[in-house]
């Protein structure tokens, strides 16, 4: 198996989790009909992006893994014979929560989960209020359609996360994401912010010889007087950093072909793994002032 089709589902979210779940299923079914064998949804797709504010009632959205959502989507994966990557707000135990993603295979079996390692705390991205940093490390899941790595949103800015996921064996790194503009800043900084976001992920693809798949949400979401315009631009980069397909600001289902031979070819011609000097990388374990 050298080729497969993947689907990146770029969607808007409503206030009602049940509506979002049903809407996501509709998109998944459409993607499967178009031949996708691996399908990924955006970060925290069951809800609006509640991290714009700090409200204790939002913890009610969290659920256990396995739990109701994984049971439901496992049945969908089994029915359609597809692999699903499902991002969820995970309740580990009382008072301890994670921003997680689950990989479900075509038999409906949970292969494993990943817990977001890097947790932001920026204006209207108050994730440290809700999420504990991941405690199970970086992951690659062996499936019938390739080795899949899963990272989440803020993780995408850290080269160490991409490198360690690739070293685990990932041939595609999926980044379920919720990122956008503060409307008041868009005119001045919008283009630069978006270009930076695309550039860092292109770099991960090149530096690690992997496909990088980024799945964002779209739409203007309000929390009281706060707003974020999610900028979409879901994209697949090949191992040479070329764009395979890219969405814009509209809802979209990106169906992309992945050719795993390109991973091998890229790593042969750009042998970054071979030439690493891990014997001199101990400074990575220190803060900048101490390195």
C-alpha positions in Angstrom: 0.0 0.0 0.0 1.7 3.1 -1.2 -1.2 5.5 -1.8 -4.3 6.4 0.1 -6.9 9.2 0.3 -7.4 11.4 3.3 -10.0 14.0 4.1 -9.6 17.2 6.1 -13.0 18.5 7.3 -13.1 22.3 7.7 -16.3 23.3 9.3 -18.2 25.9 11.3 -19.4 25.0 14.8 -22.8 25.8 16.4 -23.6 26.2 20.1 -25.3 22.8 20.3 -22.9 19.8 20.6 -25.5 17.4 19.2 -25.9 19.6 16.1 -22.1 19.7 15.7 -21.9 15.9 16.0 -24.6 15.3 13.4 -23.1 17.9 11.1 -19.7 16.2 11.4 -21.2 12.8 10.6 -22.7 14.2 7.5 -19.3 15.6 6.4 -17.7 12.3 7.3 -20.2 10.3 5.1 -19.6 12.7 2.2 -15.8 12.3 2.5 -16.1 8.5 2.6 -18.3 8.5 -0.5 -15.5 10.5 -2.2 -13.0 7.8 -1.4 -11.3 9.0 1.8 -9.9 6.3 4.0 -8.6 8.5 6.8 -10.7 11.4 8.0 -9.8 14.1 10.5 -12.0 16.8 12.2 -11.0 20.1 13.7 -9.9 20.6 17.3 -12.7 20.6 19.8 -15.3 20.3 17.0 -18.2 19.3 19.2 -18.4 22.8 20.7 -17.7 26.4 19.9 -14.3 27.5 21.0 -15.2 28.1 24.6 -11.6 28.9 25.6 -12.2 32.6 24.7 -13.4 32.9 28.3 -12.8 31.3 31.6 -16.1 29.7 32.8 -16.3 26.7 35.1 -19.5 25.6 33.5 -17.6 24.8 30.3 -16.0 21.8 32.1 -19.4 20.1 31.6 -18.5 19.6 27.9 -15.7 17.2 28.9 -16.1 13.4 28.7 -14.2 10.3 29.4 -12.3 8.3 26.7 -13.6 5.8 26.0 -17.0 7.4 26.4 -20.2 8.5 24.6 -18.4 10.2 21.7 -15.8 7.5 21.1 -18.5 4.9 21.2 -20.6 6.8 18.7 -17.8 7.5 16.2 -16.4 4.0 16.5 -19.7 2.8 15.1 -19.4 5.3 12.3 -15.9 4.2 11.5 -16.9 0.6 11.5 -20.0 1.2 9.3 -18.0 3.2 6.7 -14.8 1.2 7.0 -12.7 4.3 7.6 -10.1 5.6 10.0 -11.2 8.5 12.1 -9.2 11.1 14.0 -11.6 12.6 16.6 -10.5 15.6 18.8 -12.2 15.7 22.2 -12.3 17.5 25.5 -11.2 14.7 27.7 -12.1 14.3 31.4 -9.4 12.1 32.9 -10.8 12.4 36.4 -12.5 15.0 38.6 -10.6 18.3 38.2 -8.2 16.9 35.6 -8.9 17.6 31.9 -7.0 17.2 28.6 -7.3 18.5 25.0 -7.1 15.2 23.2 -7.5 13.3 20.0 -8.5 9.7 19.4 -7.6 7.4 16.5 -10.3 4.9 15.6 -9.6 2.2 13.0 -11.9 0.8 10.3 -13.0 -2.0 12.7 -14.3 0.6 15.1 -11.4 -0.1 17.5 -9.7 2.7 19.4 -6.0 2.5 18.5 -5.0 5.1 21.1 -5.2 8.7 22.0 -2.9 11.8 22.1 -3.1 14.5 24.7 -2.0 18.0 23.6 1.4 18.7 25.1 1.7 22.5 24.6 -1.1 24.5 26.2 -1.4 28.2 25.2 -2.5 31.1 27.4 -3.0 34.1 25.2 -5.9 36.7 24.9 -9.0 34.7 24.1 -7.0 31.4 24.0 -7.2 30.7 27.7 -6.5 27.0 27.4 -4.4 26.7 30.6 -7.6 27.3 32.5 -9.1 24.2 31.0 -6.4 21.7 30.0 -3.6 20.0 31.8 -0.5 19.4 29.5 -0.3 16.0 28.0 1.2 13.2 30.0 1.5 10.3 27.6 4.1 11.7 25.2 4.2 12.0 21.4 2.5 9.3 19.4 2.4 7.5 16.1 -0.3 5.0 15.4 0.2 2.1 13.0 -2.9 1.6 10.8 -3.7 -0.3 7.6 -3.4 3.0 5.7 -0.1 4.2 7.1 1.5 5.4 10.3 -0.4 8.4 11.6 0.9 11.0 14.1 -1.4 13.3 15.9 -0.5 16.7 17.4 -3.0 19.5 18.2 -3.0 23.2 17.3 -0.4 25.0 19.6 1.8 22.0 19.2 2.2 23.0 15.5 4.6 25.8 16.5 7.2 23.5 18.1 9.7 21.8 15.9 10.6 19.4 18.7 7.0 18.0 18.7 7.0 17.3 14.9 10.5 15.8 15.1 9.7 13.4 17.9 6.4 12.4 16.3 8.2 11.6 13.1 10.9 9.7 14.9 8.1 7.6 16.4 7.4 6.5 12.8 4.7 8.9 11.6 4.3 9.3 7.8 1.5 11.9 8.2 1.3 14.3 11.0 -2.3 15.6 11.6 -2.9 18.9 13.4 -6.5 19.4 14.4 -6.6 23.1 15.0 -8.7 26.1 16.2 -6.8 29.3 15.2 -7.9 32.6 13.9 -7.7 36.4 14.0 -8.8 38.8 16.6 -11.0 41.0 14.3 -9.4 44.2 15.5 -5.9 43.0 14.6 -6.7 41.4 11.3 -6.1 44.4 9.0 -2.7 45.1 10.5 -1.4 41.7 11.4 -3.6 39.2 9.6 -1.6 38.4 6.5 1.6 38.1 8.5 0.0 35.8 11.1 -1.4 33.5 8.5 1.8 33.3 6.5 3.8 32.5 9.7 1.3 29.7 10.5 1.6 28.2 7.1 5.4 28.5 7.0 6.1 26.7 10.2 4.1 23.7 9.1 5.7 23.6 5.7 9.0 23.6 7.5 7.9 20.6 9.6 7.0 18.6 6.5 10.4 19.4 4.9 12.6 18.9 8.0 11.0 15.5 8.8 10.1 14.2 5.4 6.5 13.7 6.3 3.1 14.8 5.1 1.6 17.5 7.3 -2.2 17.8 7.4 -3.7 20.8 9.2 -7.5 20.9 9.9 -8.9 24.2 11.1 -12.4 25.5 11.8 -14.0 28.5 10.1 -16.5 31.2 11.1 -16.8 34.1 13.5 -17.4 32.9 17.0 -18.5 35.1 19.8 -18.3 34.7 23.6 -20.0 37.7 25.1 -18.2 40.8 23.7 -15.2 38.7 22.6 -14.8 37.4 19.0 -12.4 35.3 17.0 -12.6 34.9 13.2 -11.2 31.4 12.5 -9.2 31.6 9.4 -9.7 28.1 7.9 -6.9 27.5 5.3 -6.8 23.8 6.1 -3.9 22.4 4.1 -1.9 19.3 3.2 1.9 19.7 2.6 3.8 16.9 1.0 7.3 15.8 2.4 9.0 18.4 0.2 6.8 21.2 1.5 4.6 21.5 -1.6 0.9 22.2 -1.1 -1.2 19.3 -2.2 -4.5 21.0 -1.5 -5.5 24.1 0.5 -8.9 25.5 1.6 -9.7 29.2 2.1 -12.2 30.8 4.4 -15.2 28.7 3.4 -16.4 25.3 4.8 -14.7 22.6 2.8 -13.9 18.9 2.6 -10.4 18.5 1.3 -9.9 15.1 -0.3 -6.2 14.6 -0.8 -4.1 11.7 -2.2 -1.1 10.7 -0.1 1.7 8.8 -1.8 3.9 7.2 0.9 6.7 6.6 -1.6 7.4 10.4 -1.3 8.3 9.9 2.3 11.0 7.5 1.5 12.2 9.5 -1.5 12.4 12.7 0.6 14.3 11.1 3.4 16.8 9.5 1.0 17.6 12.8 -0.8 17.4 15.0 2.3 18.8 12.8 5.1 18.2 15.1 8.0 17.6 12.1 10.4 21.0 10.7 9.4 22.9 13.9 10.0 21.4 14.9 13.3 23.9 15.5 16.1 22.0 14.2 19.1 25.2 14.0 21.1 25.3 17.9 21.1 21.6 18.6 21.6 21.5 18.5 25.4 21.0 22.2 25.3 17.5 21.6 24.1 16.7 20.4 27.7 17.5 23.8 29.1 15.9 27.2 29.1 17.5 29.7 26.7 19.4 31.6 29.4 20.9 28.3 30.6 21.7 26.7 27.3 
